[in-house]
């Protein structure tokens, strides 16, 4: 559980937008303000995780 100003009975994920910026290969995928759930999918794509997992 993460600390919060508003006590809740369970943890939740919000749909808030967050700022993210990057440099290097595939940095064009990260830039500006995006929804939180977008970050995982872009990192997965940029790091080529599905193909790396298959190679193990």
PQR file of N, CA, C, O and H, with PARSE charges and radii, in Angstrom:
ATOM      1  N   UNK A   1       0.843  -1.175   0.000 -0.4000 1.5000
ATOM      2  CA  UNK A   1       0.000   0.000   0.000 -0.0000 2.0000
ATOM      3  C   UNK A   1       0.890   1.240   0.000  0.5500 1.7000
ATOM      4  O   UNK A   1       1.929   1.271   0.660 -0.5500 1.4000
ATOM      5  N   UNK A   2       0.481   2.234  -0.728 -0.4000 1.5000
ATOM      6  CA  UNK A   2       1.202   3.493  -0.799 -0.0000 2.0000
ATOM      7  C   UNK A   2       0.582   4.499   0.161  0.5500 1.7000
ATOM      8  O   UNK A   2      -0.634   4.498   0.355 -0.5500 1.4000
ATOM      9  H   UNK A   2      -0.363   2.209  -1.264  0.4000 1.0000
ATOM     10  N   UNK A   3       1.397   5.354   0.762 -0.4000 1.5000
ATOM     11  CA  UNK A   3       0.830   6.379   1.629 -0.0000 2.0000
ATOM     12  C   UNK A   3      -0.070   7.320   0.832  0.5500 1.7000
ATOM     13  O   UNK A   3       0.166   7.579  -0.348 -0.5500 1.4000
ATOM     14  H   UNK A   3       2.384   5.355   0.605  0.4000 1.0000
ATOM     15  N   UNK A   4      -1.089   7.817   1.491 -0.4000 1.5000
ATOM     16  CA  UNK A   4      -2.050   8.676   0.812 -0.0000 2.0000
ATOM     17  C   UNK A   4      -2.599   9.719   1.773  0.5500 1.7000
ATOM     18  O   UNK A   4      -2.666   9.493   2.981 -0.5500 1.4000
ATOM     19  H   UNK A   4      -1.280   7.607   2.450  0.4000 1.0000
ATOM     20  N   UNK A   5      -2.985  10.848   1.230 -0.4000 1.5000
ATOM     21  CA  UNK A   5      -3.634  11.869   2.042 -0.0000 2.0000
ATOM     22  C   UNK A   5      -5.076  11.493   2.359  0.5500 1.7000
ATOM     23  O   UNK A   5      -5.651  11.948   3.348 -0.5500 1.4000
ATOM     24  H   UNK A   5      -2.931  11.031   0.249  0.4000 1.0000
ATOM     25  N   UNK A   6      -5.651  10.647   1.492 -0.4000 1.5000
ATOM     26  CA  UNK A   6      -7.030  10.205   1.686 -0.0000 2.0000
ATOM     27  C   UNK A   6      -7.013   8.720   2.023  0.5500 1.7000
ATOM     28  O   UNK A   6      -6.741   7.899   1.146 -0.5500 1.4000
ATOM     29  H   UNK A   6      -5.184  10.278   0.689  0.4000 1.0000
ATOM     30  N   UNK A   7      -7.299   8.351   3.283 -0.4000 1.5000
ATOM     31  CA  UNK A   7      -7.281   6.927   3.644 -0.0000 2.0000
ATOM     32  C   UNK A   7      -8.332   6.141   2.862  0.5500 1.7000
ATOM     33  O   UNK A   7      -9.480   6.566   2.741 -0.5500 1.4000
ATOM     34  H   UNK A   7      -7.520   9.018   3.995  0.4000 1.0000
ATOM     35  N   UNK A   8      -7.918   4.983   2.332 -0.4000 1.5000
ATOM     36  CA  UNK A   8      -8.830   4.120   1.586 -0.0000 2.0000
ATOM     37  C   UNK A   8      -8.692   2.699   2.111  0.5500 1.7000
ATOM     38  O   UNK A   8      -7.649   2.332   2.653 -0.5500 1.4000
ATOM     39  H   UNK A   8      -6.985   4.638   2.430  0.4000 1.0000
ATOM     40  N   UNK A   9      -9.725   1.914   1.954 -0.4000 1.5000
ATOM     41  CA  UNK A   9      -9.706   0.535   2.411 -0.0000 2.0000
ATOM     42  C   UNK A   9      -8.860  -0.370   1.542  0.5500 1.7000
ATOM     43  O   UNK A   9      -8.417  -1.425   1.995 -0.5500 1.4000
ATOM     44  H   UNK A   9     -10.572   2.212   1.513  0.4000 1.0000
ATOM     45  N   UNK A  10      -8.629   0.026   0.298 -0.4000 1.5000
ATOM     46  CA  UNK A  10      -7.802  -0.774  -0.607 -0.0000 2.0000
ATOM     47  C   UNK A  10      -7.046   0.158  -1.549  0.5500 1.7000
ATOM     48  O   UNK A  10      -7.370   1.338  -1.679 -0.5500 1.4000
ATOM     49  H   UNK A  10      -8.989   0.883  -0.069  0.4000 1.0000
ATOM     50  N   UNK A  11      -6.047  -0.395  -2.191 -0.4000 1.5000
ATOM     51  CA  UNK A  11      -5.232   0.396  -3.106 -0.0000 2.0000
ATOM     52  C   UNK A  11      -5.919   0.475  -4.467  0.5500 1.7000
ATOM     53  O   UNK A  11      -6.581  -0.476  -4.883 -0.5500 1.4000
ATOM     54  H   UNK A  11      -5.784  -1.354  -2.086  0.4000 1.0000
ATOM     55  N   UNK A  12      -5.769   1.587  -5.154 -0.4000 1.5000
ATOM     56  CA  UNK A  12      -6.374   1.754  -6.468 -0.0000 2.0000
ATOM     57  C   UNK A  12      -5.350   2.328  -7.436  0.5500 1.7000
ATOM     58  O   UNK A  12      -4.323   2.871  -7.028 -0.5500 1.4000
ATOM     59  H   UNK A  12      -5.231   2.359  -4.817  0.4000 1.0000
ATOM     60  N   UNK A  13      -5.642   2.201  -8.705 -0.4000 1.5000
ATOM     61  CA  UNK A  13      -4.826   2.836  -9.747 -0.0000 2.0000
ATOM     62  C   UNK A  13      -5.657   3.950 -10.342  0.5500 1.7000
ATOM     63  O   UNK A  13      -6.836   3.773 -10.650 -0.5500 1.4000
ATOM     64  H   UNK A  13      -6.476   1.761  -9.036  0.4000 1.0000
ATOM     65  N   UNK A  14      -5.041   5.076 -10.495 -0.4000 1.5000
ATOM     66  CA  UNK A  14      -5.780   6.189 -11.080 -0.0000 2.0000
ATOM     67  C   UNK A  14      -5.480   6.281 -12.567  0.5500 1.7000
ATOM     68  O   UNK A  14      -4.527   5.671 -13.051 -0.5500 1.4000
ATOM     69  H   UNK A  14      -4.084   5.220 -10.245  0.4000 1.0000
ATOM     70  N   UNK A  15      -6.263   7.016 -13.268 -0.4000 1.5000
ATOM     71  CA  UNK A  15      -6.048   7.217 -14.687 -0.0000 2.0000
ATOM     72  C   UNK A  15      -5.397   8.551 -14.971  0.5500 1.7000
ATOM     73  O   UNK A  15      -5.549   9.108 -16.058 -0.5500 1.4000
ATOM     74  H   UNK A  15      -7.037   7.512 -12.875  0.4000 1.0000
ATOM     75  N   UNK A  16      -4.665   9.067 -13.984 -0.4000 1.5000
ATOM     76  CA  UNK A  16      -4.070  10.389 -14.142 -0.0000 2.0000
ATOM     77  C   UNK A  16      -2.992  10.400 -15.210  0.5500 1.7000
ATOM     78  O   UNK A  16      -2.307   9.406 -15.446 -0.5500 1.4000
ATOM     79  H   UNK A  16      -4.541   8.615 -13.100  0.4000 1.0000
ATOM     80  N   UNK A  17      -2.865  11.543 -15.840 -0.4000 1.5000
ATOM     81  CA  UNK A  17      -1.797  11.745 -16.810 -0.0000 2.0000
ATOM     82  C   UNK A  17      -0.516  12.096 -16.069  0.5500 1.7000
ATOM     83  O   UNK A  17      -0.543  12.771 -15.040 -0.5500 1.4000
ATOM     84  H   UNK A  17      -3.422  12.351 -15.649  0.4000 1.0000
ATOM     85  N   UNK A  18       0.605  11.630 -16.606 -0.4000 1.5000
ATOM     86  CA  UNK A  18       1.910  11.910 -16.016 -0.0000 2.0000
ATOM     87  C   UNK A  18       2.855  12.389 -17.112  0.5500 1.7000
ATOM     88  O   UNK A  18       2.706  12.023 -18.278 -0.5500 1.4000
ATOM     89  H   UNK A  18       0.626  11.082 -17.443  0.4000 1.0000
ATOM     90  N   UNK A  19       3.813  13.199 -16.733 -0.4000 1.5000
ATOM     91  CA  UNK A  19       4.820  13.666 -17.682 -0.0000 2.0000
ATOM     92  C   UNK A  19       5.941  12.646 -17.778  0.5500 1.7000
ATOM     93  O   UNK A  19       6.399  12.125 -16.761 -0.5500 1.4000
ATOM     94  H   UNK A  19       3.935  13.496 -15.786  0.4000 1.0000
ATOM     95  N   UNK A  20       6.386  12.360 -18.996 -0.4000 1.5000
ATOM     96  CA  UNK A  20       7.495  11.421 -19.187 -0.0000 2.0000
ATOM     97  C   UNK A  20       8.313  11.877 -20.391  0.5500 1.7000
ATOM     98  O   UNK A  20       7.769  12.274 -21.421 -0.5500 1.4000
ATOM     99  H   UNK A  20       6.014  12.784 -19.822  0.4000 1.0000
ATOM    100  N   UNK A  21       9.614  11.809 -20.234 -0.4000 1.5000
ATOM    101  CA  UNK A  21      10.528  12.252 -21.292 -0.0000 2.0000
ATOM    102  C   UNK A  21      11.699  11.292 -21.341  0.5500 1.7000
ATOM    103  O   UNK A  21      12.044  10.688 -20.325 -0.5500 1.4000
ATOM    104  H   UNK A  21      10.056  11.486 -19.397  0.4000 1.0000
ATOM    105  N   UNK A  22      12.315  11.140 -22.501 -0.4000 1.5000
ATOM    106  CA  UNK A  22      13.424  10.208 -22.652 -0.0000 2.0000
ATOM    107  C   UNK A  22      14.370  10.705 -23.732  0.5500 1.7000
ATOM    108  O   UNK A  22      14.044  11.603 -24.507 -0.5500 1.4000
ATOM    109  H   UNK A  22      12.034  11.630 -23.326  0.4000 1.0000
ATOM    110  N   UNK A  23      15.550  10.096 -23.762 -0.4000 1.5000
ATOM    111  CA  UNK A  23      16.500  10.331 -24.846 -0.0000 2.0000
ATOM    112  C   UNK A  23      17.082   8.984 -25.237  0.5500 1.7000
ATOM    113  O   UNK A  23      17.126   8.064 -24.420 -0.5500 1.4000
ATOM    114  H   UNK A  23      15.815   9.366 -23.132  0.4000 1.0000
ATOM    115  N   UNK A  24      17.524   8.862 -26.467 -0.4000 1.5000
ATOM    116  CA  UNK A  24      18.098   7.614 -26.938 -0.0000 2.0000
ATOM    117  C   UNK A  24      17.167   6.908 -27.906  0.5500 1.7000
ATOM    118  O   UNK A  24      16.190   7.484 -28.385 -0.5500 1.4000
ATOM    119  H   UNK A  24      17.488   9.609 -27.130  0.4000 1.0000
ATOM    120  N   UNK A  25      17.490   5.634 -28.191 -0.4000 1.5000
ATOM    121  CA  UNK A  25      16.688   4.872 -29.140 -0.0000 2.0000
ATOM    122  C   UNK A  25      15.217   4.782 -28.701  0.5500 1.7000
ATOM    123  O   UNK A  25      14.924   4.529 -27.533 -0.5500 1.4000
ATOM    124  H   UNK A  25      18.283   5.166 -27.802  0.4000 1.0000
ATOM    125  N   UNK A  26      14.336   4.984 -29.619 -0.4000 1.5000
ATOM    126  CA  UNK A  26      12.887   4.926 -29.416 -0.0000 2.0000
ATOM    127  C   UNK A  26      12.368   5.976 -28.440  0.5500 1.7000
ATOM    128  O   UNK A  26      11.263   5.837 -27.917 -0.5500 1.4000
ATOM    129  H   UNK A  26      14.574   5.189 -30.569  0.4000 1.0000
ATOM    130  N   UNK A  27      13.147   7.021 -28.187 -0.4000 1.5000
ATOM    131  CA  UNK A  27      12.720   8.084 -27.280 -0.0000 2.0000
ATOM    132  C   UNK A  27      11.493   8.813 -27.814  0.5500 1.7000
ATOM    133  O   UNK A  27      10.759   9.439 -27.051 -0.5500 1.4000
ATOM    134  H   UNK A  27      14.046   7.134 -28.612  0.4000 1.0000
ATOM    135  N   UNK A  28      11.272   8.731 -29.121 -0.4000 1.5000
ATOM    136  CA  UNK A  28      10.098   9.401 -29.700 -0.0000 2.0000
ATOM    137  C   UNK A  28       8.791   8.833 -29.131  0.5500 1.7000
ATOM    138  O   UNK A  28       7.752   9.489 -29.202 -0.5500 1.4000
ATOM    139  H   UNK A  28      11.869   8.222 -29.741  0.4000 1.0000
ATOM    140  N   UNK A  29       8.837   7.635 -28.576 -0.4000 1.5000
ATOM    141  CA  UNK A  29       7.636   7.042 -27.986 -0.0000 2.0000
ATOM    142  C   UNK A  29       7.271   7.693 -26.657  0.5500 1.7000
ATOM    143  O   UNK A  29       6.113   7.673 -26.239 -0.5500 1.4000
ATOM    144  H   UNK A  29       9.681   7.102 -28.519  0.4000 1.0000
ATOM    145  N   UNK A  30       8.275   8.271 -25.998 -0.4000 1.5000
ATOM    146  CA  UNK A  30       8.072   8.942 -24.720 -0.0000 2.0000
ATOM    147  C   UNK A  30       8.200  10.436 -24.941  0.5500 1.7000
ATOM    148  O   UNK A  30       9.240  10.903 -25.406 -0.5500 1.4000
ATOM    149  H   UNK A  30       9.216   8.288 -26.337  0.4000 1.0000
ATOM    150  N   UNK A  31       7.196  11.168 -24.628 -0.4000 1.5000
ATOM    151  CA  UNK A  31       7.318  12.603 -24.761 -0.0000 2.0000
ATOM    152  C   UNK A  31       6.032  13.309 -24.406  0.5500 1.7000
ATOM    153  O   UNK A  31       4.988  13.086 -25.020 -0.5500 1.4000
ATOM    154  H   UNK A  31       6.352  10.788 -24.250  0.4000 1.0000
ATOM    155  N   UNK A  32       6.120  14.148 -23.425 -0.4000 1.5000
ATOM    156  CA  UNK A  32       4.941  14.918 -23.041 -0.0000 2.0000
ATOM    157  C   UNK A  32       4.167  14.271 -21.920  0.5500 1.7000
ATOM    158  O   UNK A  32       4.739  13.650 -21.023 -0.5500 1.4000
ATOM    159  H   UNK A  32       6.967  14.330 -22.926  0.4000 1.0000
ATOM    160  N   UNK A  33       2.873  14.422 -21.982 -0.4000 1.5000
ATOM    161  CA  UNK A  33       1.988  13.940 -20.930 -0.0000 2.0000
ATOM    162  C   UNK A  33       1.178  12.774 -21.483  0.5500 1.7000
ATOM    163  O   UNK A  33       0.540  12.889 -22.529 -0.5500 1.4000
ATOM    164  H   UNK A  33       2.409  14.925 -22.711  0.4000 1.0000
ATOM    165  N   UNK A  34       1.210  11.648 -20.770 -0.4000 1.5000
ATOM    166  CA  UNK A  34       0.503  10.447 -21.205 -0.0000 2.0000
ATOM    167  C   UNK A  34      -0.238   9.828 -20.027  0.5500 1.7000
ATOM    168  O   UNK A  34       0.024  10.176 -18.876 -0.5500 1.4000
ATOM    169  H   UNK A  34       1.728  11.554 -19.920  0.4000 1.0000
ATOM    170  N   UNK A  35      -1.157   8.917 -20.309 -0.4000 1.5000
ATOM    171  CA  UNK A  35      -1.832   8.181 -19.247 -0.0000 2.0000
ATOM    172  C   UNK A  35      -0.853   7.182 -18.641  0.5500 1.7000
ATOM    173  O   UNK A  35       0.033   6.675 -19.330 -0.5500 1.4000
ATOM    174  H   UNK A  35      -1.369   8.634 -21.244  0.4000 1.0000
ATOM    175  N   UNK A  36      -1.015   6.901 -17.348 -0.4000 1.5000
ATOM    176  CA  UNK A  36      -0.091   6.018 -16.649 -0.0000 2.0000
ATOM    177  C   UNK A  36       0.013   4.649 -17.299  0.5500 1.7000
ATOM    178  O   UNK A  36       1.107   4.089 -17.379 -0.5500 1.4000
ATOM    179  H   UNK A  36      -1.735   7.312 -16.788  0.4000 1.0000
ATOM    180  N   UNK A  37      -1.086   4.105 -17.760 -0.4000 1.5000
ATOM    181  CA  UNK A  37      -1.048   2.750 -18.311 -0.0000 2.0000
ATOM    182  C   UNK A  37      -0.256   2.668 -19.615  0.5500 1.7000
ATOM    183  O   UNK A  37       0.176   1.581 -19.999 -0.5500 1.4000
ATOM    184  H   UNK A  37      -1.975   4.560 -17.695  0.4000 1.0000
ATOM    185  N   UNK A  38      -0.060   3.776 -20.291 -0.4000 1.5000
ATOM    186  CA  UNK A  38       0.708   3.814 -21.542 -0.0000 2.0000
ATOM    187  C   UNK A  38       2.180   3.503 -21.308  0.5500 1.7000
ATOM    188  O   UNK A  38       2.837   2.914 -22.166 -0.5500 1.4000
ATOM    189  H   UNK A  38      -0.411   4.659 -19.979  0.4000 1.0000
ATOM    190  N   UNK A  39       2.694   3.895 -20.159 -0.4000 1.5000
ATOM    191  CA  UNK A  39       4.131   3.787 -19.889 -0.0000 2.0000
ATOM    192  C   UNK A  39       4.603   2.342 -19.944  0.5500 1.7000
ATOM    193  O   UNK A  39       5.631   2.063 -20.562 -0.5500 1.4000
ATOM    194  H   UNK A  39       2.160   4.373 -19.462  0.4000 1.0000
ATOM    195  N   UNK A  40       3.889   1.418 -19.320 -0.4000 1.5000
ATOM    196  CA  UNK A  40       4.302   0.015 -19.354 -0.0000 2.0000
ATOM    197  C   UNK A  40       4.373  -0.510 -20.777  0.5500 1.7000
ATOM    198  O   UNK A  40       5.347  -1.162 -21.153 -0.5500 1.4000
ATOM    199  H   UNK A  40       3.054   1.644 -18.817  0.4000 1.0000
ATOM    200  N   UNK A  41       3.354  -0.231 -21.565 -0.4000 1.5000
ATOM    201  CA  UNK A  41       3.301  -0.765 -22.923 -0.0000 2.0000
ATOM    202  C   UNK A  41       4.428  -0.207 -23.800  0.5500 1.7000
ATOM    203  O   UNK A  41       4.988  -0.929 -24.625 -0.5500 1.4000
ATOM    204  H   UNK A  41       2.563   0.299 -21.260  0.4000 1.0000
ATOM    205  N   UNK A  42       4.752   1.053 -23.625 -0.4000 1.5000
ATOM    206  CA  UNK A  42       5.838   1.635 -24.412 -0.0000 2.0000
ATOM    207  C   UNK A  42       7.190   1.062 -23.964  0.5500 1.7000
ATOM    208  O   UNK A  42       8.049   0.783 -24.801 -0.5500 1.4000
ATOM    209  H   UNK A  42       4.297   1.639 -22.955  0.4000 1.0000
ATOM    210  N   UNK A  43       7.381   0.886 -22.661 -0.4000 1.5000
ATOM    211  CA  UNK A  43       8.630   0.290 -22.172 -0.0000 2.0000
ATOM    212  C   UNK A  43       8.774  -1.144 -22.684  0.5500 1.7000
ATOM    213  O   UNK A  43       9.859  -1.555 -23.095 -0.5500 1.4000
ATOM    214  H   UNK A  43       6.683   1.112 -21.981  0.4000 1.0000
ATOM    215  N   UNK A  44       7.689  -1.893 -22.658 -0.4000 1.5000
ATOM    216  CA  UNK A  44       7.703  -3.268 -23.158 -0.0000 2.0000
ATOM    217  C   UNK A  44       8.126  -3.297 -24.626  0.5500 1.7000
ATOM    218  O   UNK A  44       8.940  -4.128 -25.029 -0.5500 1.4000
ATOM    219  H   UNK A  44       6.807  -1.559 -22.324  0.4000 1.0000
ATOM    220  N   UNK A  45       7.568  -2.387 -25.418 -0.4000 1.5000
ATOM    221  CA  UNK A  45       7.897  -2.315 -26.843 -0.0000 2.0000
ATOM    222  C   UNK A  45       9.335  -1.841 -27.061  0.5500 1.7000
ATOM    223  O   UNK A  45      10.066  -2.426 -27.860 -0.5500 1.4000
ATOM    224  H   UNK A  45       6.907  -1.712 -25.090  0.4000 1.0000
ATOM    225  N   UNK A  46       9.735  -0.799 -26.366 -0.4000 1.5000
ATOM    226  CA  UNK A  46      11.072  -0.232 -26.563 -0.0000 2.0000
ATOM    227  C   UNK A  46      12.165  -1.220 -26.166  0.5500 1.7000
ATOM    228  O   UNK A  46      13.225  -1.250 -26.792 -0.5500 1.4000
ATOM    229  H   UNK A  46       9.141  -0.323 -25.717  0.4000 1.0000
ATOM    230  N   UNK A  47      11.922  -2.022 -25.141 -0.4000 1.5000
ATOM    231  CA  UNK A  47      12.908  -3.000 -24.676 -0.0000 2.0000
ATOM    232  C   UNK A  47      12.765  -4.350 -25.368  0.5500 1.7000
ATOM    233  O   UNK A  47      13.559  -5.259 -25.126 -0.5500 1.4000
ATOM    234  H   UNK A  47      11.062  -1.998 -24.632  0.4000 1.0000
ATOM    235  N   UNK A  48      11.765  -4.484 -26.222 -0.4000 1.5000
ATOM    236  CA  UNK A  48      11.514  -5.736 -26.961 -0.0000 2.0000
ATOM    237  C   UNK A  48      11.368  -6.921 -26.009  0.5500 1.7000
ATOM    238  O   UNK A  48      11.902  -7.999 -26.270 -0.5500 1.4000
ATOM    239  H   UNK A  48      11.120  -3.746 -26.419  0.4000 1.0000
ATOM    240  N   UNK A  49      10.649  -6.723 -24.912 -0.4000 1.5000
ATOM    241  CA  UNK A  49      10.536  -7.747 -23.876 -0.0000 2.0000
ATOM    242  C   UNK A  49       9.895  -9.056 -24.342  0.5500 1.7000
ATOM    243  O   UNK A  49      10.374 -10.116 -23.938 -0.5500 1.4000
ATOM    244  H   UNK A  49      10.216  -5.847 -24.700  0.4000 1.0000
ATOM    245  N   UNK A  50       8.851  -9.050 -25.159 -0.4000 1.5000
ATOM    246  CA  UNK A  50       8.286 -10.344 -25.578 -0.0000 2.0000
ATOM    247  C   UNK A  50       9.301 -11.216 -26.303  0.5500 1.7000
ATOM    248  O   UNK A  50       9.361 -12.420 -26.053 -0.5500 1.4000
ATOM    249  H   UNK A  50       8.463  -8.189 -25.488  0.4000 1.0000
ATOM    250  N   UNK A  51      10.094 -10.642 -27.190 -0.4000 1.5000
ATOM    251  CA  UNK A  51      11.099 -11.433 -27.926 -0.0000 2.0000
ATOM    252  C   UNK A  51      12.251 -11.856 -27.025  0.5500 1.7000
ATOM    253  O   UNK A  51      12.799 -12.945 -27.192 -0.5500 1.4000
ATOM    254  H   UNK A  51      10.045  -9.664 -27.394  0.4000 1.0000
ATOM    255  N   UNK A  52      12.618 -11.017 -26.083 -0.4000 1.5000
ATOM    256  CA  UNK A  52      13.680 -11.389 -25.138 -0.0000 2.0000
ATOM    257  C   UNK A  52      13.244 -12.551 -24.264  0.5500 1.7000
ATOM    258  O   UNK A  52      14.039 -13.445 -23.972 -0.5500 1.4000
ATOM    259  H   UNK A  52      12.172 -10.132 -25.947  0.4000 1.0000
ATOM    260  N   UNK A  53      11.980 -12.542 -23.842 -0.4000 1.5000
ATOM    261  CA  UNK A  53      11.464 -13.624 -23.006 -0.0000 2.0000
ATOM    262  C   UNK A  53      11.445 -14.943 -23.784  0.5500 1.7000
ATOM    263  O   UNK A  53      11.752 -15.997 -23.228 -0.5500 1.4000
ATOM    264  H   UNK A  53      11.334 -11.816 -24.079  0.4000 1.0000
ATOM    265  N   UNK A  54      11.088 -14.884 -25.055 -0.4000 1.5000
ATOM    266  CA  UNK A  54      11.066 -16.095 -25.888 -0.0000 2.0000
ATOM    267  C   UNK A  54      12.463 -16.649 -26.105  0.5500 1.7000
ATOM    268  O   UNK A  54      12.634 -17.857 -26.266 -0.5500 1.4000
ATOM    269  H   UNK A  54      10.839 -14.028 -25.507  0.4000 1.0000
ATOM    270  N   UNK A  55      13.456 -15.783 -26.110 -0.4000 1.5000
ATOM    271  CA  UNK A  55      14.843 -16.210 -26.366 -0.0000 2.0000
ATOM    272  C   UNK A  55      15.468 -16.915 -25.156  0.5500 1.7000
ATOM    273  O   UNK A  55      16.503 -17.568 -25.286 -0.5500 1.4000
ATOM    274  H   UNK A  55      13.317 -14.802 -25.979  0.4000 1.0000
ATOM    275  N   UNK A  56      14.850 -16.786 -23.997 -0.4000 1.5000
ATOM    276  CA  UNK A  56      15.428 -17.414 -22.792 -0.0000 2.0000
ATOM    277  C   UNK A  56      15.070 -18.858 -22.695  0.5500 1.7000
ATOM    278  O   UNK A  56      15.473 -19.531 -21.746 -0.5500 1.4000
ATOM    279  H   UNK A  56      14.009 -16.256 -23.891  0.4000 1.0000
TER
END
